[in-house]
Amino acid sequence: MLQAFEATQSRFGYGLPERTGIHLQDGQLIQQEGPEAVVLKRKEEMTCQPS
């Protein structure tokens, strides 16, 4: 899952164990059923500009 997340440069990724389901609305997680899903979220890189 991590390799796919990095290869696609996705901002979010969901890993679902067996017997887990998620409901998305407009790309946002609104409900989940079963064991807890694994959510990967890419942090925005911060850059510093010289003053």
C-alpha positions as CSV (number, residue, x, y, z in Angstrom):
1,M,0.0,0.0,0.0
2,L,2.8,2.4,0.9
3,Q,4.5,1.7,-2.4
4,A,1.3,2.4,-4.4
5,F,0.7,5.6,-2.4
6,E,4.2,6.9,-3.1
7,A,4.2,5.8,-6.8
8,T,1.0,7.6,-7.6
9,Q,1.8,10.7,-5.5
10,S,-1.6,10.5,-4.0
11,R,-2.6,12.9,-1.3
12,F,-4.7,10.2,0.6
13,G,-4.7,6.5,0.7
14,Y,-6.9,3.9,2.5
15,G,-5.9,0.4,3.5
16,L,-8.9,-1.8,4.3
17,P,-8.5,-5.0,6.3
18,E,-10.8,-7.9,5.7
19,R,-14.5,-7.2,6.6
20,T,-13.9,-3.5,6.6
21,G,-15.9,-1.0,4.4
22,I,-15.7,2.7,4.1
23,H,-18.2,5.2,2.7
24,L,-16.9,8.3,0.9
25,Q,-18.7,11.4,-0.2
26,D,-16.9,13.8,-2.5
27,G,-13.6,12.0,-1.6
28,Q,-14.1,12.4,2.1
29,L,-14.4,9.5,4.6
30,I,-17.9,9.8,6.1
31,Q,-18.5,6.4,7.6
32,Q,-16.6,3.1,8.2
33,E,-17.7,-0.4,9.2
34,G,-15.7,-3.2,10.7
35,P,-12.1,-3.0,11.9
36,E,-10.3,0.3,11.7
37,A,-9.1,1.4,8.2
38,V,-5.5,2.5,7.7
39,V,-5.4,6.1,6.4
40,L,-2.2,7.5,4.8
41,K,-2.1,11.3,4.3
42,R,0.7,13.2,2.6
43,K,1.8,16.2,4.4
44,E,2.4,19.4,2.4
45,E,6.0,20.2,2.2
46,M,6.9,23.5,3.6
47,T,9.6,25.6,2.0
48,C,11.4,28.6,3.5
49,Q,12.1,31.7,1.4
50,P,15.1,33.8,2.3
51,S,14.1,37.3,3.5
